[in-house]
Amino acid sequence: MSVSDILDGKLTEKEVEMKGWLVTKRSGGGVQFLMVRDGTGTIQATVHKDEVSKKVFSDADKLTQESSIKIKGLVKEDKRAPGGYEIRIKDLQIIHLAEPEYPLGKKEHGIDFLLGFRQLWVRSPRQVAILKVRAEIVKACRDFLDERGFTLTDSPILTPAAVEGVATLFEVPYFGDKAFLTQSGQLYVEATIAAFGKVYCFGPTFRAEKSKTPRHLTEFWMLEPEMAFYTFEDNLKLQEELVTYIVKTVLEKRKRELETLKRDLKPLEKVEPPFERISYTEAIEMLQKAKYPIQWGEDLGAPHERFISLKFEKPVFVHRYPAKVKAFYMQPDPKNPEVALCADLMAPEGYGEIIGGSERIHDLKLLEQRIEEFGLPKKAYEWYLDLRRYGSVPHSGFGLGLERTVMWICKLKHIRETIPFPRTITRIYP
Amino acid sequence: MSVSDILDGKLTEKEVEMKGWLVTKRSGGGVQFLMVRDGTGTIQATVHKDEVSKKVFSDADKLTQESSIKIKGLVKEDKRAPGGYEIRIKDLQIIHLAEPEYPLGKKEHGIDFLLGFRQLWVRSPRQVAILKVRAEIVKACRDFLDERGFTLTDSPILTPAAVEGVATLFEVPYFGDKAFLTQSGQLYVEATIAAFGKVYCFGPTFRAEKSKTPRHLTEFWMLEPEMAFYTFEDNLKLQEELVTYIVKTVLEKRKRELETLKRDLKPLEKVEPPFERISYTEAIEMLQKAKYPIQWGEDLGAPHERFISLKFEKPVFVHRYPAKVKAFYMQPDPKNPEVALCADLMAPEGYGEIIGGSERIHDLKLLEQRIEEFGLPKKAYEWYLDLRRYGSVPHSGFGLGLERTVMWICKLKHIRETIPFPRTITRIYP
């Protein structure tokens, strides 16, 4: 029997037995009010002095925050109780009496303190809500792609070379040799499209980013679909559909969690294809008009993305960046080879990039030239060049940052709450 | 339009257009027989000299193995064609003419050669079938748990300490500090049960195993469910149900792939609860009777697991190992504290361990004692000890090795084919 069943009204006037943790306790007039969490939800349970044994009443009185208990009682509808239901306790057993000073007790704590106690902080209603939304987004991503004939092909984590640039690589000693933690699974899903047509990987990726910002983790999860024969345009359409599906799924299935987070639903309800589209060149013009000191040819930074994102009510694609500021594998625009057939998707409400995607170079000569221009070690990419030697096809793909998507949908100020155990430049514990 | 639709008989006598790769080609009597793969399946396409233009016929003649092409034609039922259908080509365009010497051409290759060309080897029918089964198993695991109220909480990859023993840790320099690649996400899902009740993680894990065996990878994926309030017995029941669900799903949805692999289905069809159960002590007796030189107190090795696995038609739990050969966190059996409340699940047909699970220690003092006995750095486990300080509850969980499960279900001789890009002691390329 679970709290969620009680809150759904399925057990009213029934006797239930449940196990859980004490969230808070108050008492008055011979009644103790316990808020009890069981992992599916939180419910009020009341202990009335004249309805239980002395032992039960005194045990309830002893309970410290986060103690684990087993309770038995009758479910009552009660409008005064949070959630509208309560359990009227008949019996209570202490499973474990928590140590008296719960580190995350009532007073406010700084973020470093909370992160240091992440193993307990995850129990708080806000963190539970965020991580429930995260799990729902993961499921939505996988369901969306599985239903559309994509095959999951996991990319490796230990790799011989950089995907996104050598500056942010974690190096791992590997039996006398060295390996690098993957920055992106993309190159590997480009290999498996020739076997499966449409594929994806969804796993942890790593960037040794030296910057400490509210949008960067050193370890984060990325969904990376890759599609044979998809044009740049096909790619954008798929992204629109995926992001819309994710948002609609969360709105439908995680309404209670969005309420806990006090998330304004209106901006999310507007997410529907087609998304807005502007070129990088238009974005630069907008920024210059607003007196941002940026020149054509420079990459967009967080403040620029934020500015653009706030100009639109829906997610907006910024497309055709200068090839030089983007990764080596992006297909040049045939109409203007200075720009790449790429687009970043900016989430609205100031959030900025959640997806980066592009058509990929399929011509062997051009790809070899790019690897040279970018100063990458050709030998490490020979296997990748093989994909252009044997049945190369036009293809496209993208990477959706899971944590940035969670951050936007939950409307959080900082990315560190979007993952169970965040890793940043200053933190690998717990 | 996809090959799988054609093979399902949905497009018979219809004109189709498709893109794909040339698998093989032969000709005779003015007809060229092309086997074409599009990622959903492989189909025969015929080019009749008297039905197409000269250009189309000569283009078809030029095609090298793995060239990418676009074809148009009429779908015909034809019992002589593999799969029972063929496309009678009206038009053909070459997208990319593959270089003439395909590295994985007709002759047999050694395993090292194939692994060095994994980027192309994944295209072969056998590898496609294995990886399709793998993807189906991943989906089955997630669906099974999601439907039963589990919450996905991803465990971190970069960690401050060992889970399974310090001998097999990969160390990563981390901004002047050091981190380790996770060996198991278990300790972290033990933290999230207090927030969600039933949880799981499913991600890559790492062991710097120095042994080169057909059952070891340095990077492999593990499904790790963890359940608050589950007893040892509840844990075994869940494992039986999960493994049965996985096998039934693959039998139902991947019959074609199991045929490609020539997998005998009978042993799989027998997989149903309850599984067999023997104690470690009984296992030792069986082994000694069969003249294996093993003493009570030693861990079981691959040959022992193989022997036991072959004695049973269904998966078999070997339970209650000596606490000393197992991990520090396992709950002792109250009836005999020398053994742990743990069980390894051995797949049948000689495959051995695919799951390791146990009830966990929930008593703070005992856990502290174990950390000391195992010589682990207590400071790195303070956060984990907190779980026993604040609302500790009896709980259990297990880890299912994805690749070993794929190996068994596909009946493979070696684990290296079960993952898109295998990593072993001697291989991190491609």
Interface residues (C-beta under 8 A of the other chain):
Chain A: S2 K19 W21 L22 D38 G39 T40 Q65 E66 S67 S68 I95 H96 A98 E99 Y102 P103 F117 R118 Q119 L120 V122 R123 Q127 V128 L131 K132 R134 A135 V138 K139 R142 D146 G149 T151 L152 T153 D154 S155 P156 I157 L158 T159 P160 F170 E171 V172 P173 Y174 F175 D177 A179 L181 Y188 A191 T192 I193 A194 A195 F196 G197 K198 G203 P204 F206 A208 K210 T218 E219 W221 A228 F229 H362 A380 W383 Y384 D386 L387 R389 Y390 G391 S392 V393 P394 I419 P420 F421 R423 I425 T426 I428 Y429 P430
Chain B: S2 K19 W21 L22 D38 G39 T40 Q65 E66 S67 S68 I95 H96 A98 E99 Y102 P103 F117 R118 Q119 L120 V122 R123 Q127 V128 L131 K132 R134 A135 V138 K139 R142 D146 G149 T151 L152 T153 D154 S155 P156 I157 L158 T159 P160 F170 E171 V172 P173 Y174 F175 D177 A179 L181 Y188 A191 T192 I193 A194 A195 F196 G197 K198 G203 P204 F206 A208 K210 T218 E219 W221 A228 F229 H362 A380 W383 Y384 D386 L387 R389 Y390 G391 S392 V393 P394 I419 P420 F421 R423 I425 T426 I428 Y429 P430
